[in-house]
Amino acid sequence: MITRFAPSPTGPLHLGHAFSALTAFDMAQAAGGTFLLRIEDIDQSRCRPEWEAQIFDDLLWLGLRWPEPVMRQSARLPTYHAALIRLWDMGLLYPCTCARRDIAAALGAPQEGAMGPDGPVYPGTCRDKPRPPVLPSDAVLRLDMGRAVAGLGPLGFEETGENAGWHRVDPAALPATVGDVVLARRGMGTSYHLSVVVDDAAQGITHVVRGADLQEATQIHVLLQAVLGLPRPIYHHHRLIRDDQGKRLAKRDDARALATYRAEGRSPKDICLMVGL
Ligand code: GLU
């Protein structure tokens, strides 16, 4: 078993991250497997070295250990580029020049468009424009979902934990429910969906442990694995840690930051109890 915790260094780790990391670590420990840490720092405009240092510090304090050196997504742009070239050569990508407001205008009233895991389903404005002969550099690239699912058989993924069972994904439904997701952002050369799928495969992750907020994105990941011929891990989407108002914790909730609890003198054991472990 190989599990991973894959934080983005864009803010302090909070109780929700602690729960996720501890769950992934404990699962690997119980199975005599390996727990990996991966730094998801593709969005260089939001990532900070001090947040990354704090991640290492907080996780060590919690008692977690992992093999070094850790995988850092910012060092893997050539690998993501190679995956984009493969998709481009299959005719599954196209450049998109729409601004957010163009998309909103094309969709009309917000309630008219379907909501996908990444927000409103893209109306396809740029899909049928002539495509350049080679993969353009530094463009927004979207997956042509209609073409991507053509000829694909039934898809799905195995889930362990709270939602254990087989989760079916109907490829034919994806163009309408998910649409042409962005696989490369401008100034980034990749996207969360592309990098996470490529890296989980590269690291041989057998069990992806992450919050239930990412369960909807998993159908995109399963589709990309099928198209790119990558192995499909087992998924474990765990419950979310919420604040007293029942709201999911966010990075801006400094009050729930592990660093705040540490400064108050709480112990790792206190953290485990707080998240119900
Ligand atoms: N980097 C993502 C985050 O911090 C998590 C990615 C994943 O677990 O798939 O939310």
Boltz pocket constraint, residues with backbone or C-beta under 6 A from the ligand:
constraints:
  - pocket:
      binder: B
      contacts: [[A, 6], [A, 7], [A, 8], [A, 40], [A, 196], [A, 209], [A, 210], [A, 214]]
      max_distance: 6.0
